Amino acid sequence: MAYPHSNLNFEKMLMKFITEEGPMLEMLTWLCEKLMNTEVASKINADKKVL
């Protein structure tokens, strides 16, 4: 099932990245930060479940 507004955030982010001096570097930096935050959050939650 497709959501009618599922691309709005993507389009806004894409425009933000395109206006930067190095759009690919900005996209990769953003993605790496999100992945690191997700990894840390999952480790913190895993630690809480063990206790």
C-alpha positions as MATLAB code, in Angstrom:
seq = 'MAYPHSNLNFEKMLMKFITEEGPMLEMLTWLCEKLMNTEVASKINADKKVL';
ca = [
       0.000    0.000    0.000;
       1.448    3.343   -1.000;
       0.974    6.415    1.101;
       0.111    9.584   -0.850;
       2.525   11.840    1.059;
       5.356    9.388    1.645;
       7.767   11.286   -0.634;
       7.293   14.746    0.859;
      10.001   14.416    3.504;
      12.347   12.800    0.993;
      11.829   15.641   -1.484;
      12.478   18.265    1.211;
      15.653   16.503    2.314;
      16.814   16.066   -1.257;
      16.427   19.793   -1.912;
      18.350   20.533    1.283;
      21.219   18.258    0.222;
      21.317   19.583   -3.344;
      21.834   23.150   -2.130;
      24.941   22.139   -0.164;
      28.408   22.458   -1.645;
      28.952   18.678   -1.540;
      25.523   17.041   -1.779;
      26.789   13.440   -1.827;
      29.012   14.037    1.187;
      26.134   15.675    3.059;
      23.812   12.750    2.279;
      26.370   10.170    3.384;
      27.147   12.122    6.553;
      23.455   12.340    7.420;
      22.947    8.636    6.728;
      25.952    7.612    8.845;
      24.744    9.753   11.754;
      21.285    8.152   11.576;
      22.774    4.647   11.443;
      25.076    5.330   14.401;
      22.192    6.766   16.448;
      20.076    3.720   15.651;
      22.878    1.350   16.615;
      23.455    3.117   19.934;
      19.730    3.191   20.701;
      19.405   -0.529   19.997;
      22.385   -1.318   22.252;
      20.972    0.808   25.061;
      17.602   -0.923   24.784;
      19.286   -4.325   24.710;
      21.167   -3.473   27.913;
      17.933   -2.446   29.624;
      16.222   -5.702   28.656;
      19.059   -7.756   30.199;
      18.678   -5.996   33.546;
];
